């Protein structure tokens, strides 16, 4: 059986989050990185399409169903720490920071 243990540190997970969010920054605008696990995603940072794209990336990276993310979003606690806990609990794919970097190269 494949090992799906989630091993990202907070720093690595913040890197992943910032990598995804930076891709949604409009051309010509400066991206302001998230620096704390307690920061939240909201419509001030992402529009509705950006929110969808963000969670689709996470879905593909960690093998989590979009329905699981939809249920999570409806609960309203969208802090980076809460997202990490969800990914840690629901991940079905083994992925490391190098996999994330490679995935980002191919998707951009």
LUMSETOR-121881 format. One record per residue (C-alpha): z, x, y; residue in three letters. Coordinates in steps of 0.25 Angstrom, whole numbers, padded with zeros to 4 digits, always signed. Each point is the difference from the previous one (the first is absolute). Layout:
N
ZXYALA;...
END
This chain:
108
+0000+0000+0000UNK;-0004+0005+0014UNK;+0012+0005+0009UNK;+0000-0009+0012UNK;+0013+0005+0006UNK;-0001+0000+0015UNK;+0004+0014+0005UNK;-0003+0000+0015UNK;+0011+0005+0010UNK;+0002-0008+0013UNK;-0008+0011+0007UNK;-0012-0001-0010UNK;+0000-0015+0001UNK;+0000+0000+0015UNK;-0012+0010-0001UNK;-0007-0011-0008UNK;+0003-0011+0009UNK;-0004+0008+0012UNK;-0013+0004-0007UNK;-0004-0014-0002UNK;+0004-0005+0013UNK;-0007+0011+0008UNK;-0013-0005-0007UNK;+0002-0013+0007UNK;+0002+0006+0014UNK;-0011-0005+0009UNK;-0010+0011+0005UNK;+0005+0007+0012UNK;+0015-0004-0001UNK;+0010+0009-0004UNK;+0008-0003-0013UNK;+0015+0000+0001UNK;+0006+0004-0013UNK;+0011-0007-0007UNK;+0012+0009-0001UNK;+0011-0008-0007UNK;+0001-0008-0013UNK;+0007-0010+0009UNK;-0012-0003+0008UNK;-0007-0013-0002UNK;-0015-0004-0001UNK;-0003-0011+0010UNK;-0012-0006+0007UNK;+0003+0010+0012UNK;-0005+0011-0009UNK;-0010-0007-0009UNK;-0009-0012+0002UNK;-0001-0010-0012UNK;-0012+0008-0005UNK;+0007+0013+0001UNK;+0012-0006-0008UNK;-0009-0005-0011UNK;-0007+0014-0001UNK;+0013+0007+0000UNK;+0005-0008-0012UNK;-0013+0001-0007UNK;+0001+0015+0001UNK;+0014+0000-0006UNK;-0004-0010-0011UNK;-0011+0010-0004UNK;+0008+0012+0001UNK;+0012-0005-0008UNK;-0006-0010-0009UNK;+0007-0012+0006UNK;-0006-0014+0001UNK;-0004-0005+0013UNK;+0008-0013-0004UNK;+0012+0008+0000UNK;-0002+0006+0013UNK;-0003-0014+0006UNK;+0013-0005-0005UNK;+0007+0012+0006UNK;-0006-0002+0013UNK;+0004-0015+0000UNK;+0014+0004-0001UNK;-0001+0007+0014UNK;+0008+0013-0003UNK;-0011+0010+0003UNK;+0007+0013+0002UNK;-0005+0013-0005UNK;+0012+0001-0009UNK;-0002-0014-0006UNK;-0015+0003-0003UNK;+0005+0013-0007UNK;+0010-0008-0008UNK;-0011-0010-0004UNK;-0010+0011-0004UNK;+0011+0007-0008UNK;+0003-0013-0007UNK;-0014-0005-0002UNK;-0009+0012-0002UNK;-0008+0000-0012UNK;-0008+0013+0003UNK;+0004+0014+0000UNK;-0003+0006+0013UNK;+0004+0012+0008UNK;-0002+0005+0014UNK;-0013+0008-0004UNK;-0006-0013-0006UNK;+0003-0007+0013UNK;-0007+0011+0008UNK;-0012+0000-0009UNK;-0001-0015+0000UNK;+0001+0000+0016UNK;-0012+0010+0000UNK;-0008-0009-0008UNK;+0003-0013+0007UNK;-0002+0005+0014UNK;
END
